[in-house]
Amino acid sequence: SEIKCIRFADFSEVPEVTVGMTLTVGDLLISEVDDVVMAISYKPGDPGMIFSGRFRVVIAPTSNQEVALNLLSGNVDVQTDTATAISSGETLLGSGRTQYAIRVYRLGEAPVQDVVVYDGEISYRSPEMNQIVGVGQKVRTARSKTTRLLPVESEDIKATAEIYSRACIGKSLLAGESLQDLTAVYSNLTQLYYQVLTSPNDPKVRQELAKKQVSIRVPDHALYQLARAEKYSPETDHFLKAEIYVTKGAAYSQLKMNDRSAELYQKARSYDSEIFDKMDLKSLRVEYDPKREIVPVARDDQKRYLDLLDKGDFKAAIAGFEKRIRSNNANSIDSYGLAYGYMNLKDDKLAAKYASNALTLNEKDGRLLPKQIEFCKKIVDSLKSGKINRYDRR
């Protein structure tokens, strides 16, 4: 490894940072070479933060469930669903579920800091600026000049696309893949990343990037792209929805989460029953047997409560779903069940609350079927318009 770590606990030096190494608050990571890429991930299945080139970064303390770092110099590219708090010089950045980059470098004798936002938004705080910075914007701070808000340039996008591509290839090789033509794989990944960073709301380019990542066994990066592809894809595009869920299922299969994978394959078929005949399953390494019994999307206790809804025993069903929520074992199906139950009990406010919760949770877990998504959207939309249709139950 070209990266070393100085432990905060005893100031001992670890000369080589290794894959899977655990870091603690106060640890200092140092790279003194240009051609290096390092990723820090805070949970399984999350791409995390990618550091490149010469850098110095300290793992910072935090009281919240977020990633906290102090970037002293160098580059970091953030691509995570975990809330982040990064300080760099006098600048403090806060974000959740977004994609951005920080570059700290020298222009002549003066230090320069660029903060580039590719997706979502960040909270930017410094002595000269305190505001929300959105997608397509860049903040540049130089010691000799005032802080300026600029548009993201093609050079910024190209640099980030190349860094992400290198990180993906590195993970693929670590996973034991033998990539026959590294140059072609790198070129393809860089092109796809450039398209995603240029058009972050386009679900089709994210899906194409995710398929490539799954094909080289980089499931964590693929799942990040697929979560956004699912969010931005229109409900009426059944083929795209099904394609996303098949790719998601393949990614979870690579993470050895076979039950989750089977659920997603079932969900894909609910959108397009012929999806497994239409896709190139070999490149995704999908081993799909249509005769195999698929694990149900709903858990056993959820199925009991859904049956209660079908029988009209709404209060008992609500009690069951609320019990699951209190046990912190809930997902989007529980919120859907509560929305359905409260709508039938004519509690419009709670029905809309849980319908909205169900749609938000479904962006992460993808458990709702198309008819359940449609039902939740109808409740939310009808309450906004002030016209509740009591017959739009499912």
N, C-alpha and C positions, 0 to 999 in steps of 0.2 A: 504494500500500500504506500501511496505517496502522501498520506494524511496521517498526522500524529495527534494525540489527545493528551492534554494536561488535566489530570483529575483535580477537581476542586478540594476534595476531602483531605488529601495529603500532598498535593502538588507534585505527585509522581507523574512521570512522562510515559505514556504508552506509545512506543515508536511507530506502531502500525495499527491503524483502525481497520477492523475486520468486519465482514458481513455478519449481521446478527448481534453485533456488539451493543450492550446496553449502556445508555448515557444517563447521567444524573445532573441535577441542577448545579450550575457553576462550572461544569466541564467546558474546557476551551478546545476547539477543533481548529487545526491549522493546516492549510495546504500552501506549499511554496513553489508549486509547479503550475504551468498553464494548462496542460493536457490531462485534466482529472475531473471526474464527475462523482458526486456522492449524494445519496438520498437518505433522508431521515423520515421515517414513518412512525406515527404514534399509535396506530392500530392496524390489525390485519385487513388487507383489502383496500388500503388507502394509499394513493401514490405519494402523498406527503410533500416534502420540500426537497428541491434538488439544488445542490451547491456545485459550482463549477469554477475552474481556473484557480487562481490564487485567492484564498479567502481566510478570514478569521471570524469565528462565530462562537458565542457563548450560550449555553442552555440556561435560560432565565427562569426564575421562580414565578409561579402564578397561583392565584387562589381560586381560579375558575377552571372549568373543564375545557381548556384551550391550550394551544401550542404557544409557547413564549420563547423568543430568541432575541439575542442582541447581535446584530450583524456589524462587526467592526470594519470589515473591508471585504470586497469581492462581490460575487453574484449569487442570488438565490431566486429560484423560480418556484412559485407556490401553486400547487394544484391539489386541493384537499377539501373535504367536506367538514373538517374539524375547524372550529373557530381558531383564529390565529391572532397573536399580538407580537409584532416585530418592531424593535427599536433599532434605529440606525442613525448614529450621531444624535442630533436634537429632534429627530423625527420619530413619531410613534404611529404605527399603522395597526388598525384593527379591522378584522373582516371575518365573515363566515360564508362557507360555500362559494368560493370565488377563485379566480385565477389571475395572478399578477406576478410581476417580477420586480426585483430591486437590483440595481447596478451601482456599485460604489467604485469609482475609478479616478484617475488623475488626467486632467486636460492641461498639459504644460505643468506648471507648479501647483495649480489649484485643484483641490479635491472636488469631485462632482458626484452628485447622487441623482439617479433617475428612478422613478417609481412608475411602472407601466401597468395599466389595468386592461386585461383582455376579456374578462367575463365577470358579470356582477358589479360590485362596487366595494370600495374600502373607505374607512374613516381615516383621514389624513390630518395629523396634528403636528405642528411645529411652531416656533416663535413667529413665523411670518405667514402661516396659513393654517386655517382650521375649517375643513370642509369635507364633504363627501366627494370622492373622485370616482367617476363612472367609467363604463366600458368605452374603449377607444381613446382614453385620455392618458396623458403622461405628465408627471410633475418633475421638473428639473430644478435642482438646487445647487448652486455653485457658491463657494465662499466669497467670490468677488462680485457676484450678481444677486439680484433678488430672486426669490422662488417664482418660477413661471409655470403656467398650465399650458401644455402643448398637445397637439394631436399625436397619436401613436403613428410611427413611421414604419415603412416596409422593412427597414433595417432592424428595428426592434423585433418585429414578428419573425423575421428570418433567424435571428440569433436565438430566440426562445424555441422555435421549431427545431433547430439543430440540437439544442441542449436536451429537449425531451426525447428526441430520436436516439441520441446517444444513451440516455438513461434506459430507454426501452430495450435497446440492443444489449446493454450490459446485464439487465435482468434476465433477458432471454438466454444469454450464454450461461449465466449462473444457474438457471433452471435446467441446464444440460442440453439445450438445443444446439444443433450443429447447423448454423446458417450457411448455406452453400455459397451465396453471393452477398457478402456483407455490404458491398457498395450499392447494389440494387435495393436491398432491404432498407438501408439508410436513406437513400434517395426517395423511395416510396413513402416511408414514414415522415420524412421532412416535408414532402409535398402535401401529405394529408394533414399534418399538423398546421402547416401554413394556411390551408383552407379553413380549418376549424377556428384558428385564431383570428382569421379575417372575417369569418361569418359564424360567430359563436351561437347564433340562434337557429342554424340550419341543422335539423336532425339527421338528414341524409349523410352529410359529410362526417358527422360524429359517428354514425353507425358504420360507415366505411372504415374509419380509423380504428374503431373498436374491433371490427372483424380482422383487420390486419394484426392488431395486438394479440387477439386470441390465437391467431394462426401461428404466432411465434412464442406463445405461452407467456404472456404478460397480462394476467387477468385483472390485477388491481388497477392498472391504468385503463383497461378496457371498461371496467365497471364504472369508473368516474365518467367516461364519455357516454356510456349507455344511460346513466341516470339522467343526463341532460338531453340525450336524444329522445328518451321517453317523455320527458317534460315538454319538449318543444314540438313533438310530432302530433299532427291533428288526429283526433279520435276517429275521423272518417277514413283515414288511410290504413285500412286493415292489414294490408301486406307489410307496410313499414312497421306497424306495431308488432305484428307476428315475428318479423325478422329481428327486431330488437330483442324480443323475449327469447328467441332461440339462441342468439348470440350471448345474452345474459346467462342463459342456462349453461352454455358451453363454458363460460368464464367461471361460474360457480362449481362446475364439475372439475375444473382444473384446481380449484381450491379445496377439493374433496368434500364439498357440501352437496352431496348427491340428492338429498331430499328437496333442497331448495331448487336444484337444477330441474328435478322432475316436475315440480310445481310450475316452473316457468315454461317448460315444454308444453304442459297442459294448457297454460294460459295462451301460449302462441297458437295452439290449435283452436282455441275459442275465437280467435280473430280470423284465422284462415286455416281451414281444415286440411288444406293441401300444402301447407308451408314447407313440410319436410321433403316434399317432392320438388319444390321450386328452388331450394337453396343448395349451395355447395357444402354439404355436411362434412365432406372429407377434409377440407381446408380448416374447418373449425374443430375437427376431431370429435364430432358429435357421434356417439353410438346410440342411436335411437331405434327402439323396437316398438312399433305401433301396437303390438299385441301385449306388451308389458302393462301391468296394472299401474297406473300413475298415482303417485301420492296426492291426496286431495289438497286443494289450495287451503281450505279451512282445516284447523286442528279439530280433534275429536270433540272437545267441549264446545268449541265454536259451532260445530255442526248441530249439536243439541240445541243451542240457543237460536240458531237460524231456523231449526225445525219448529221451535216455539213461536217464532215470528210467523211462520207459515200457518200455524194453527190458530193464530190470533191471540195467543197468551203473551201480550206485549209487556206487561209488568214483570213477569217471570224472566222473559228474555232480557229485558233491560237490566234486571238485577244480576243476571249471569255475566253480561258483557261488562258491567261496572265492576264486578268482582275481579275480572281479568285485568282491567285497567289498574285497579288498586294493587294488584300483585306485580305490577311492572312487567307483565308478560303479554302486553297488548300489541296489536298491529292494526293496519287499516281496516280489516274486516270487523273488528270490535267497534270502531267508530261508525262504520257503515251500519252495523246492527242497531246501534243506539239511535242513529239518525232515523232509521226506518221505524223503530219502535216509538220514538217520541213524535214523529209525524203522525202516526196512527192514533196517538193519544192527544193530538192537536196541541202539542207544545212546540209551536213554530220556532221559538228562540233557541231551544235546546236542539231541535232537529237541525237547524241551520248551522249551529256551532259544531255538532258532530259530523255533519256532512262536509263542512270545510276541513275539519281535522282529518277525515278519511281521505280526502283528495291530497292533502299535504303529505300524510304518511305514505300514501300509495306511490308518490314520487320516489320514495326511498325503497319500499319493500315490494311494490308491483304486484300485490296480492288480489286486488279487486278485478272482477270480471267486467267486460265492457258494459253490460246492463247495470251493474252496480255503480260504475263511474257515472254513467248517464243519469241514474237516479239522484246521486249526490249533487251533480251539477244543476239538475232541475230544481232541487230544493234551494240551493244557494242563490240561483238566478231569480227564482220566483219570489224569494223573500226580499231581494234587492228591489224588485219591481213593485212589491207590495201586493202581489196577486198570487196567493197560494192555491195551487190546484190540488185539491184533496184526492184526486184520482190518480195522480202521477206517483204511484207507490214504488214502482220498480222500472 
